[in-house]
Amino acid sequence: MNREPNAGRGPVDFKISNGYEARVNVEIKYTSNNIKSGYEKQLPIYNAAERTQYSIFLIIKTTDSTKALDDLLKFRQSEVTSGKRAPEIFIVDGRINPSASKAK
């Protein structure tokens, strides 16, 4: 696992590899950033630069709004439906919530 390898077009957040054939780029974005641009524009550039076949787009949810997430998930589904290879999307809730013991 390499953190921010830079192949000339800017660094992807992580590259995981096991030899030449098994390489995966991992790009991480907060929902407060432009996640659609990261998915549609940045990640394909990193994939081409690193010559990876697979990639993961890890989204850390930092806002309550779901519009950007919903739009991105619909876009990915349309890519998959049309037979294109689409990076996997994983969403982690990074919002700060009161602990269960303090919730009323």
VENWOUR-V66049 format. One record per pair of residues at least 12 apart in sequence whose ideal C-beta (glycine too) atoms are under 10 Angstrom apart, sorted by the first residue. I is the first residue (numbers start at 1). J is the second residue. D is the distance in Angstrom with one decimal. If there is no record, write none. Layout:
I J D
I J D
This chain:
1 14 6.1
1 15 7.4
1 16 5.0
1 17 8.0
1 24 9.6
1 26 8.8
2 14 6.8
2 15 4.8
2 16 7.9
2 17 7.5
2 50 9.7
3 15 8.5
3 26 9.8
5 17 9.4
5 25 8.8
5 46 9.0
5 49 9.1
5 50 6.8
6 46 9.6
6 49 8.5
6 50 9.6
7 25 10.0
7 45 9.5
7 46 7.6
7 48 8.8
7 49 3.7
7 50 5.2
7 51 8.3
7 52 9.9
8 45 9.7
8 49 5.7
8 50 9.7
9 42 8.8
9 45 4.9
9 46 6.7
9 48 7.7
9 49 4.6
9 50 9.2
10 42 7.5
10 45 7.4
10 46 7.3
10 49 8.3
11 27 9.8
11 46 8.0
11 49 9.6
12 24 10.0
12 25 4.6
12 26 7.1
12 27 5.7
12 28 9.4
12 42 8.2
12 43 7.7
12 45 9.0
12 46 3.9
12 47 8.2
12 49 8.0
12 50 6.5
12 52 8.6
12 55 8.1
13 25 8.1
13 26 5.7
13 27 5.4
13 28 4.6
13 29 8.8
13 46 8.9
13 56 9.7
13 57 10.0
13 58 7.9
14 26 4.1
14 27 8.2
14 28 7.7
14 56 8.7
14 58 8.9
15 46 8.5
15 50 5.9
15 52 7.2
15 55 9.4
16 52 9.3
16 54 9.4
16 56 8.6
17 50 9.0
17 52 8.3
20 51 8.7
21 53 8.4
22 52 9.5
22 53 8.9
22 54 8.5
23 47 9.3
23 50 6.6
23 51 7.3
23 52 4.4
23 53 7.1
23 54 7.4
23 55 9.2
24 47 9.6
24 50 9.5
24 52 6.3
24 53 8.3
24 54 4.8
24 55 6.2
24 56 6.3
24 87 9.5
24 88 9.1
25 43 6.9
25 44 9.9
25 46 5.2
25 47 5.7
25 49 9.1
25 50 5.8
25 52 5.0
25 53 9.7
25 54 7.7
25 55 4.2
25 56 7.2
25 57 9.2
25 87 8.1
26 43 9.6
26 46 9.7
26 54 10.0
26 55 7.1
26 56 4.7
26 57 8.1
26 58 6.0
26 87 9.4
26 88 9.7
26 90 9.2
27 39 7.9
27 42 6.5
27 43 5.0
27 46 6.7
27 47 9.4
27 55 6.9
27 56 7.4
27 57 5.4
27 58 7.0
27 59 9.4
27 87 7.9
28 56 9.0
28 57 8.2
28 58 4.6
28 59 7.8
28 60 6.7
28 90 9.7
28 92 9.2
29 42 8.7
29 43 9.5
29 57 7.2
29 58 7.5
29 59 5.7
29 60 7.3
29 62 9.8
29 72 9.8
30 59 7.7
30 60 5.2
30 61 8.0
30 62 4.7
30 63 8.2
30 94 7.3
31 59 6.1
31 60 7.1
31 61 5.0
31 62 5.3
31 63 5.0
31 64 9.3
31 65 7.3
31 66 8.6
31 67 9.8
31 68 6.2
31 69 6.4
31 72 9.6
31 91 8.5
31 93 9.9
31 94 8.4
31 95 9.3
32 60 9.2
32 61 9.4
32 62 5.0
32 63 5.6
32 65 9.2
32 68 9.3
32 94 10.0
33 59 9.2
33 60 9.5
33 62 8.8
33 68 9.2
34 68 8.2
35 57 7.9
35 59 5.9
35 60 9.9
35 68 5.5
35 69 7.2
35 71 8.9
35 72 5.6
35 89 9.2
35 91 9.9
36 68 6.6
36 69 9.8
36 71 6.5
36 72 5.5
36 75 7.1
38 57 7.0
38 59 8.8
38 72 9.2
39 55 9.6
39 57 5.2
39 59 8.8
39 72 5.8
39 75 7.5
39 76 7.5
39 79 9.8
39 86 8.9
39 87 6.8
39 89 7.5
40 72 8.7
40 75 7.3
40 76 9.7
40 79 9.4
40 87 10.0
42 57 9.4
43 55 5.6
43 56 9.1
43 57 6.0
43 87 5.7
44 87 8.5
47 85 9.5
47 87 7.9
52 87 9.9
53 85 7.7
54 85 8.1
54 87 7.6
54 88 7.8
55 85 9.2
55 86 9.2
55 87 4.2
55 88 7.5
56 87 6.3
56 88 5.0
56 89 7.8
56 90 6.3
57 72 8.3
57 76 8.5
57 86 9.3
57 87 4.9
57 88 7.0
57 89 5.0
57 90 7.4
57 91 9.4
58 87 9.9
58 88 9.1
58 89 8.1
58 90 5.1
58 91 8.1
58 92 6.8
59 72 7.9
59 73 9.8
59 89 6.5
59 90 7.0
59 91 4.8
59 92 7.1
59 93 9.9
59 94 9.1
60 90 9.7
60 91 8.0
60 92 5.2
60 93 8.1
60 94 4.1
60 95 9.2
61 91 5.9
61 92 6.7
61 93 4.9
61 94 5.7
61 95 6.1
62 92 10.0
62 93 9.1
62 94 5.3
62 95 6.3
62 96 9.1
63 94 9.6
63 95 7.6
64 95 7.3
69 89 8.8
69 91 6.8
72 89 7.0
72 91 9.6
73 89 6.7
73 91 8.8
75 89 9.9
76 88 8.8
76 89 5.9
